[in-house]
């Protein structure tokens, strides 16, 4: 359901649209100040992403892996919330379980 001011999104419906590729991103919201999508990584897959131009937030819905942020590694699992500043090198590795992440890119100005 959508209006000019708000939208209700059912993540189960969005998740059902994923095609089952080893690494997949499906954007489901794109407005001037932000975009949002689901990022899916199969166990054992390789995340080859490059740094982004926007600040980014990941929320891990399912799965387990490690995240490399510059020279640091962090374990991530369901419930982990990650903020990554624009242009920061990062990628997921040692993906132990199929992962689904909610991703928010912020394109607004910094305060």
DSSP file (Angstrom, degrees, kcal/mol; ACC not computed):
  #  RESIDUE AA STRUCTURE BP1 BP2  ACC     N-H-->O    O-->H-N    N-H-->O    O-->H-N    TCO  KAPPA ALPHA  PHI   PSI    X-CA   Y-CA   Z-CA
    1    1 A X              0   0    0      0, 0.0     7,-2.8     0, 0.0     2,-0.3   0.000 360.0 360.0 360.0 134.6    0.0    0.0    0.0
    2    2 A X  B     +A    7   0A   0      5,-0.2     2,-0.3     3,-0.0     5,-0.2  -0.989 360.0 170.6-142.5 148.3    1.4    3.4   -0.9
    3    3 A X        -     0   0    0      3,-2.9     0, 0.0    -2,-0.3     0, 0.0  -0.776  54.1 -92.6-134.1-177.8    0.6    7.1   -0.8
    4    4 A X  S    S+     0   0    0     -2,-0.3     3,-0.1     1,-0.2    -2,-0.0   0.778 125.3  40.6 -68.2 -24.7    2.8   10.1   -1.5
    5    5 A X  S    S+     0   0    0      1,-0.2     2,-0.3     0, 0.0    -1,-0.2   0.701 124.2   4.4 -99.5 -22.6    3.7   10.4    2.2
    6    6 A X        -     0   0    0      2,-0.0    -3,-2.9     0, 0.0     2,-0.3  -0.976  52.2-155.9-157.8 166.1    4.2    6.7    3.2
    7    7 A X  B     -A    2   0A   0     -2,-0.3     2,-0.5    -5,-0.2    -5,-0.2  -0.986  12.7-142.9-150.3 138.8    4.3    3.1    2.1
    8    8 A X        -     0   0    0     -7,-2.8     2,-0.5    -2,-0.3    -2,-0.0  -0.914  22.3-168.6-103.0 126.7    3.8   -0.2    3.8
    9    9 A X        -     0   0    0     -2,-0.5     2,-0.8     4,-0.0     3,-0.1  -0.966  15.6-147.6-121.9 128.8    6.2   -2.9    2.5
   10   10 A X    >>  -     0   0    0     -2,-0.5     4,-1.9     1,-0.2     3,-0.5  -0.846   6.5-160.6 -94.4 109.3    5.8   -6.6    3.3
   11   11 A X  H 3> S+     0   0    0     -2,-0.8     4,-3.1     1,-0.2     5,-0.2   0.803  90.1  60.5 -63.8 -28.6    9.4   -8.1    3.5
   12   12 A X  H 3> S+     0   0    0      2,-0.2     4,-1.7     1,-0.2    -1,-0.2   0.904 106.5  47.1 -63.5 -39.4    8.1  -11.6    3.0
   13   13 A X  H <> S+     0   0    0     -3,-0.5     4,-0.5     2,-0.2    -2,-0.2   0.900 113.8  47.3 -67.2 -40.3    6.6  -10.5   -0.4
   14   14 A X  H >< S+     0   0    0     -4,-1.9     3,-1.6     1,-0.2     4,-0.4   0.939 110.4  52.1 -65.0 -46.4    9.9   -8.8   -1.3
   15   15 A X  H >< S+     0   0    0     -4,-3.1     3,-1.5     1,-0.3    -1,-0.2   0.854 101.8  60.9 -59.0 -35.7   11.9  -11.9   -0.3
   16   16 A X  H 3< S+     0   0    0     -4,-1.7    -1,-0.3     1,-0.3    -2,-0.2   0.710  97.3  60.9 -65.2 -19.2    9.7  -14.1   -2.5
   17   17 A X  T << S+     0   0    0     -3,-1.6    -1,-0.3    -4,-0.5    -2,-0.2   0.584  77.0 110.3 -84.5 -11.1   10.9  -12.0   -5.5
   18   18 A X    <   -     0   0    0     -3,-1.5     8,-0.0    -4,-0.4     6,-0.0  -0.404  65.6-143.2 -63.2 142.8   14.5  -13.0   -5.0
   19   19 A X        -     0   0    0     -2,-0.1    -1,-0.1     2,-0.0    -3,-0.0   0.477  35.8-110.0 -92.1  -4.0   15.6  -15.3   -7.8
   20   20 A X        +     0   0    0      1,-0.2     2,-0.1     2,-0.0    -2,-0.1   0.677  60.8 156.1  85.2  17.6   17.9  -17.6   -5.7
   21   21 A X        -     0   0    0      1,-0.1    -1,-0.2     2,-0.0     3,-0.2  -0.384  56.5-112.0 -70.8 156.4   21.2  -16.4   -7.2
   22   22 A X  S    S+     0   0    0      1,-0.2    20,-3.1    19,-0.1     2,-0.4   0.874 108.5  20.3 -59.3 -37.3   24.4  -16.9   -5.0
   23   23 A X  E    S+B   41   0B   0     18,-0.2     2,-0.3     2,-0.0    -1,-0.2  -0.986  83.6 160.9-133.7 122.6   24.7  -13.1   -4.5
   24   24 A X  E     -B   40   0B   0     16,-2.6    16,-3.4    -2,-0.4     2,-0.4  -0.999  23.8-164.9-148.5 139.2   21.7  -10.9   -5.2
   25   25 A X  E     -B   39   0B   0     -2,-0.3     2,-0.5    14,-0.2    14,-0.2  -0.994   7.5-173.1-124.0 130.2   20.4   -7.4   -4.4
   26   26 A X  E     -B   38   0B   0     12,-2.7    12,-2.3    -2,-0.4     2,-0.3  -0.934  11.6-153.1-126.1 107.0   16.8   -6.5   -4.9
   27   27 A X  E     +B   37   0B   0     -2,-0.5    10,-0.3    10,-0.3     3,-0.1  -0.623  20.3 169.4 -78.2 133.1   15.9   -2.8   -4.4
   28   28 A X  E     +     0   0B   0      8,-2.5     2,-0.3    -2,-0.3     9,-0.2   0.437  64.1  39.8-123.5  -3.8   12.3   -2.3   -3.3
   29   29 A X  E     +B   36   0B   0      7,-1.7     7,-2.6     2,-0.0     2,-0.3  -0.972  54.1 168.6-146.8 131.5   12.3    1.4   -2.3
   30   30 A X  E     +B   35   0B   0     -2,-0.3     2,-0.3     5,-0.2     5,-0.2  -0.859  13.4 152.1-146.6 107.9   14.0    4.4   -4.0
   31   31 A X  E >   -B   34   0B   0      3,-2.9     3,-1.0    -2,-0.3    -2,-0.0  -0.812  59.4 -91.4-127.6 168.2   13.1    7.9   -3.0
   32   32 A X  T 3  S+     0   0    0     -2,-0.3     3,-0.1     1,-0.2    -1,-0.0   0.809 123.0  40.4 -54.7 -33.6   15.3   11.1   -3.2
   33   33 A X  T 3  S-     0   0    0      1,-0.2    74,-2.4    73,-0.1    75,-0.9   0.632 125.8  -5.3 -93.3 -13.6   16.7   10.8    0.4
   34   34 A X  E <   -BC  31 106B   0     -3,-1.0    -3,-2.9    72,-0.3     2,-0.3  -0.992  49.7-144.4-166.6 165.4   17.2    7.0    0.5
   35   35 A X  E     -BC  30 105B   0     70,-2.1    70,-2.9    -2,-0.3     2,-0.3  -0.969  16.0-163.1-137.1 157.0   16.9    3.6   -1.1
   36   36 A X  E     +BC  29 104B   0     -7,-2.6    -8,-2.5    -2,-0.3    -7,-1.7  -0.993  16.4 151.2-142.3 144.3   16.3    0.2    0.5
   37   37 A X  E     -BC  27 103B   0     66,-2.3    66,-3.2    -2,-0.3     2,-0.4  -0.953  41.2-100.1-158.1 176.3   16.7   -3.4   -0.6
   38   38 A X  E     -BC  26 102B   0    -12,-2.3   -12,-2.7    -2,-0.3     2,-0.5  -0.922  27.5-158.7-107.1 136.1   17.3   -7.0    0.4
   39   39 A X  E     -BC  25 101B   0     62,-2.7    62,-2.7    -2,-0.4     2,-0.4  -0.972   8.9-166.8-116.0 124.2   20.8   -8.4   -0.1
   40   40 A X  E     +BC  24 100B   0    -16,-3.4   -16,-2.6    -2,-0.5     2,-0.4  -0.948   8.5 180.0-118.2 130.5   21.0  -12.2   -0.3
   41   41 A X  E     -BC  23  99B   0     58,-2.2    58,-3.4    -2,-0.4   -18,-0.2  -0.986  20.7-138.8-130.8 119.6   24.3  -14.2    0.0
   42   42 A X    >   -     0   0    0    -20,-3.1     3,-2.4    -2,-0.4    53,-0.1  -0.442  39.8 -85.5 -74.5 150.6   24.3  -18.0   -0.2
   43   43 A X  T 3  S+     0   0    0      1,-0.3    53,-0.2    -2,-0.1    -1,-0.1  -0.308 117.3  15.4 -53.3 133.9   26.5  -19.9    2.1
   44   44 A X  T 3  S+     0   0    0     51,-2.2    -1,-0.3     1,-0.2    52,-0.1   0.375  97.0 132.2  81.2  -4.4   30.0  -20.2    0.6
   45   45 A X    <   -     0   0    0     -3,-2.4     2,-0.5   -23,-0.2    50,-0.4  -0.225  56.5-118.0 -75.8 169.8   29.4  -17.4   -1.9
   46   46 A X        -     0   0    0     -3,-0.1     2,-0.7    47,-0.1    47,-0.1  -0.948  13.0-147.6-113.6 126.7   31.8  -14.5   -2.5
   47   47 A X        +     0   0    0     45,-0.9    -6,-0.0    -2,-0.5   -24,-0.0  -0.839  19.4 176.4 -92.5 112.0   30.7  -10.9   -1.9
   48   48 A X        +     0   0    0     -2,-0.7    -1,-0.1    43,-0.1    43,-0.1   0.039  23.3 145.8-107.1  24.7   32.6   -8.8   -4.5
   49   49 A X        -     0   0    0     43,-0.1     2,-0.2     1,-0.1    41,-0.2  -0.241  37.5-142.5 -68.8 153.1   31.1   -5.4   -3.7
   50   50 A X        -     0   0    0      1,-0.1    38,-0.1    39,-0.1    37,-0.1  -0.682  40.1 -73.7-104.1 162.2   33.0   -2.2   -4.0
   51   51 A X        -     0   0    0     -2,-0.2     2,-0.2    36,-0.2    -1,-0.1  -0.225  53.8-128.9 -55.4 147.9   32.7    0.8   -1.6
   52   52 A X        -     0   0    0     36,-0.4    35,-2.9     2,-0.2    36,-0.2  -0.595   8.2-130.5-100.9 160.6   29.5    2.9   -2.1
   53   53 A X  S    S+     0   0    0     -2,-0.2     2,-0.3    33,-0.2    33,-0.1   0.576  89.9  59.5 -82.7 -11.6   29.0    6.6   -2.6
   54   54 A X  S    S-     0   0    0     31,-0.1    33,-0.3     1,-0.0    -2,-0.2  -0.822  93.2 -99.2-117.5 155.2   26.4    6.7    0.2
   55   55 A X  E     -D  106   0B   0     51,-0.9    51,-2.1    -2,-0.3     2,-0.3  -0.382  47.8-156.3 -61.6 152.9   26.3    5.9    3.8
   56   56 A X  E     -DE 105  84B   0     28,-2.5    28,-3.2    49,-0.2     2,-0.4  -0.989  19.2-161.2-142.3 144.3   24.8    2.5    4.4
   57   57 A X  E     -DE 104  83B   0     47,-2.4    47,-2.7    -2,-0.3     2,-0.4  -0.997   9.8-166.9-124.2 131.2   23.0    0.5    7.1
   58   58 A X  E     -DE 103  82B   0     24,-2.4    24,-3.0    -2,-0.4     2,-0.4  -0.931   4.1-168.6-111.0 140.0   22.8   -3.3    7.1
   59   59 A X  E     -DE 102  81B   0     43,-2.3    43,-2.8    -2,-0.4     2,-0.6  -0.978  21.9-135.5-125.2 118.4   20.4   -5.3    9.3
   60   60 A X  E     +D  101   0B   0     20,-2.7    19,-2.8    -2,-0.4    41,-0.2  -0.609  28.0 172.4 -77.7 116.7   21.1   -9.0    9.3
   61   61 A X  E     -     0   0B   0     39,-2.6     2,-0.3    -2,-0.6    40,-0.2   0.872  66.8  -1.2 -88.3 -45.1   17.8  -10.9    9.1
   62   62 A X  E    S+D  100   0B   0     38,-1.7    38,-1.6    16,-0.1    -1,-0.3  -0.970  98.2  34.7-143.3 156.4   19.2  -14.4    8.6
   63   63 A X  E     -     0   0B   0     -2,-0.3    15,-0.5    36,-0.2     2,-0.3  -0.118  61.6-101.5  96.5 173.5   22.5  -16.2    8.3
   64   64 A X  E     +D   97   0B   0     33,-0.6    33,-1.5    13,-0.2    32,-1.4  -0.996  46.3 127.5-140.3 141.7   26.1  -15.9    9.7
   65   65 A X  E     - F   0  76B   0     11,-1.9    11,-2.6    -2,-0.3     2,-0.4  -0.926  49.3 -95.6-166.1-172.5   29.3  -14.6    8.2
   66   66 A X  E     -DF  93  75B   0     27,-2.7    27,-2.8    -2,-0.3     2,-0.5  -0.930  27.3-147.7-119.4 150.2   32.2  -12.2    8.8
   67   67 A X  E     -DF  92  74B   0      7,-3.1     7,-2.2    -2,-0.4     2,-0.6  -0.976   4.9-148.4-119.4 128.1   32.3   -8.6    7.6
   68   68 A X  E     -DF  91  73B   0     23,-3.1    23,-1.4    -2,-0.5     2,-0.5  -0.867  14.4-176.6 -95.4 125.4   35.6   -7.0    6.6
   69   69 A X  E >   -DF  90  72B   0      3,-3.2     3,-2.4    -2,-0.6     2,-0.5  -0.931  64.4 -57.8-121.6 101.7   35.6   -3.2    7.3
   70   70 A X  T 3  S-     0   0    0     19,-2.0    18,-0.0    -2,-0.5    -2,-0.0  -0.506 123.8 -16.4  61.8-113.9   38.9   -1.8    6.1
   71   71 A X  T 3  S+     0   0    0     -2,-0.5     2,-0.3    -3,-0.1    -1,-0.3   0.311 123.5  87.2-102.7   6.5   41.5   -3.8    8.1
   72   72 A X  E <   -F   69   0B   0     -3,-2.4    -3,-3.2     2,-0.0     2,-0.4  -0.797  59.6-151.2-110.4 150.7   39.0   -5.1   10.7
   73   73 A X  E     -F   68   0B   0     -2,-0.3     2,-0.4    -5,-0.2    -5,-0.2  -0.931  12.9-174.1-115.9 143.2   36.8   -8.2   10.7
   74   74 A X  E     -F   67   0B   0     -7,-2.2    -7,-3.1    -2,-0.4     2,-0.3  -0.997  24.2-124.6-135.4 141.0   33.5   -8.5   12.6
   75   75 A X  E     -F   66   0B   0     -2,-0.4     2,-0.4    -9,-0.2    -9,-0.2  -0.647  29.6-165.5 -77.8 139.8   31.2  -11.5   13.1
   76   76 A X  E     +F   65   0B   0    -11,-2.6   -11,-1.9    -2,-0.3     2,-0.3  -0.980  16.7 154.7-128.5 144.9   27.6  -10.8   11.9
   77   77 A X    >   -     0   0    0     -2,-0.4     3,-2.5   -13,-0.2   -17,-0.3  -0.908  55.4 -44.3-154.2 173.9   24.5  -12.8   12.7
   78   78 A X  T 3  S+     0   0    0    -15,-0.5   -17,-0.2    -2,-0.3     3,-0.1  -0.203 127.0  25.4 -52.2 132.7   20.7  -12.2   12.9
   79   79 A X  T 3  S+     0   0    0    -19,-2.8     2,-0.3     1,-0.3    -1,-0.3   0.228  86.1 135.1  96.6 -12.5   20.0   -9.0   14.8
   80   80 A X    <   -     0   0    0     -3,-2.5   -20,-2.7   -20,-0.2     2,-0.5  -0.537  38.5-160.8 -71.3 131.9   23.3   -7.4   13.9
   81   81 A X  E     -E   59   0B   0     -2,-0.3     2,-0.4   -22,-0.2   -22,-0.2  -0.970   8.9-169.9-114.6 127.1   22.9   -3.8   12.8
   82   82 A X  E     -E   58   0B   0    -24,-3.0   -24,-2.4    -2,-0.5     2,-0.5  -0.959  12.6-163.3-123.2 132.7   25.9   -2.3   10.9
   83   83 A X  E     -E   57   0B   0     -2,-0.4     2,-0.5   -26,-0.2   -26,-0.2  -0.965  11.4-174.4-110.5 131.2   26.5    1.3    9.9
   84   84 A X  E     -E   56   0B   0    -28,-3.2   -28,-2.5    -2,-0.5     3,-0.1  -0.979  20.0-132.4-130.2 119.7   29.1    1.9    7.1
   85   85 A X    >   -     0   0    0     -2,-0.5     3,-1.7   -30,-0.2   -33,-0.2  -0.344  41.8 -83.1 -67.4 147.9   30.2    5.3    6.1
   86   86 A X  T 3  S+     0   0    0      1,-0.2   -33,-0.2   -33,-0.1   -31,-0.2  -0.146 113.9  18.9 -49.1 143.4   30.3    6.2    2.4
   87   87 A X  T 3  S+     0   0    0    -35,-2.9     2,-0.5   -33,-0.3    -1,-0.2   0.470  87.0 139.2  71.7   6.4   33.5    5.1    0.6
   88   88 A X    <   -     0   0    0     -3,-1.7   -36,-0.4   -36,-0.2    -1,-0.2  -0.694  56.9-122.1 -81.6 127.2   34.5    2.6    3.3
   89   89 A X        +     0   0    0     -2,-0.5   -19,-2.0   -38,-0.1     2,-0.3  -0.506  49.5 150.9 -67.2 131.1   35.9   -0.7    1.9
   90   90 A X  E     + D   0  69B   0     -2,-0.2     2,-0.3   -21,-0.2   -21,-0.2  -0.984  15.8 161.5-160.4 151.3   33.8   -3.6    3.1
   91   91 A X  E     - D   0  68B   0    -23,-1.4   -23,-3.1    -2,-0.3     2,-0.3  -0.953  34.6-112.2-166.0 156.7   32.6   -7.1    2.1
   92   92 A X  E     + D   0  67B   0     -2,-0.3   -45,-0.9   -25,-0.2     2,-0.3  -0.708  39.5 165.4 -92.0 144.4   31.2  -10.3    3.7
   93   93 A X  E     + D   0  66B   0    -27,-2.8   -27,-2.7    -2,-0.3     3,-0.2  -0.914  51.0  42.9-149.7 175.4   33.2  -13.5    3.8
   94   94 A X  E    S-     0   0B   0     -2,-0.3     2,-1.1     1,-0.2    -1,-0.2   0.937  71.2-168.9  45.7  51.9   33.2  -16.9    5.5
   95   95 A X  E     +     0   0B   0    -50,-0.4   -51,-2.2     1,-0.2   -30,-0.2  -0.615  13.1 175.2 -76.2 102.1   29.5  -17.0    4.8
   96   96 A X  E     +     0   0B   0    -32,-1.4     2,-0.3    -2,-1.1    -1,-0.2   0.828  63.8  23.2 -80.9 -35.7   28.5  -20.0    7.0
   97   97 A X  E    S- D   0  64B   0    -33,-1.5   -33,-0.6   -55,-0.1    -1,-0.2  -0.960 100.1 -83.5-132.4 147.6   24.7  -19.8    6.5
   98   98 A X  E     -     0   0B   0     -2,-0.3     2,-0.4   -35,-0.1   -56,-0.2  -0.248  54.8-148.5 -48.6 133.3   22.6  -18.3    3.7
   99   99 A X  E     -C   41   0B   0    -58,-3.4   -58,-2.2   -36,-0.2     2,-0.4  -0.874  22.2-174.1-115.0 142.8   22.3  -14.6    4.6
  100  100 A X  E     -CD  40  62B   0    -38,-1.6   -39,-2.6    -2,-0.4   -38,-1.7  -0.994  14.6-176.1-129.6 128.1   19.5  -12.1    4.0
  101  101 A X  E     -CD  39  60B   0    -62,-2.7   -62,-2.7    -2,-0.4     2,-0.5  -0.966  25.3-134.3-126.2 139.1   20.2   -8.5    5.0
  102  102 A X  E     -CD  38  59B   0    -43,-2.8   -43,-2.3    -2,-0.4     2,-0.4  -0.810  30.9-161.0 -85.1 129.7   18.0   -5.4    4.9
  103  103 A X  E     -CD  37  58B   0    -66,-3.2   -66,-2.3    -2,-0.5     2,-0.5  -0.957  13.3-173.1-122.9 132.0   20.0   -2.6    3.3
  104  104 A X  E     -CD  36  57B   0    -47,-2.7   -47,-2.4    -2,-0.4     2,-0.5  -0.988   5.6-163.8-124.2 122.5   19.4    1.1    3.6
  105  105 A X  E     -CD  35  56B   0    -70,-2.9   -70,-2.1    -2,-0.5     2,-0.6  -0.924  10.8-150.7-103.5 125.9   21.4    3.6    1.6
  106  106 A X  E     +CD  34  55B   0    -51,-2.1   -51,-0.9    -2,-0.5   -72,-0.3  -0.859  21.1 171.9 -98.9 123.5   21.1    7.2    2.8
  107  107 A X        +     0   0    0    -74,-2.4   -73,-0.2    -2,-0.6    -1,-0.1   0.338  43.6 109.3-111.0   4.0   21.6    9.9    0.1
  108  108 A X  S    S-     0   0    0    -75,-0.9     2,-0.1     1,-0.1    -2,-0.1  -0.180  77.1 -86.0 -75.5 173.1   20.6   12.9    2.1
  109  109 A X        -     0   0    0      1,-0.1     2,-0.3     2,-0.0    -1,-0.1  -0.402  43.3-107.6 -77.8 156.7   23.0   15.6    3.3
  110  110 A X              0   0    0      1,-0.1    -1,-0.1    -2,-0.1     0, 0.0  -0.621 360.0 360.0 -84.2 143.4   25.0   15.3    6.5
  111  111 A X              0   0    0     -2,-0.3    -1,-0.1     0, 0.0    -2,-0.0   0.435 360.0 360.0 -88.2 360.0   24.0   17.5    9.4
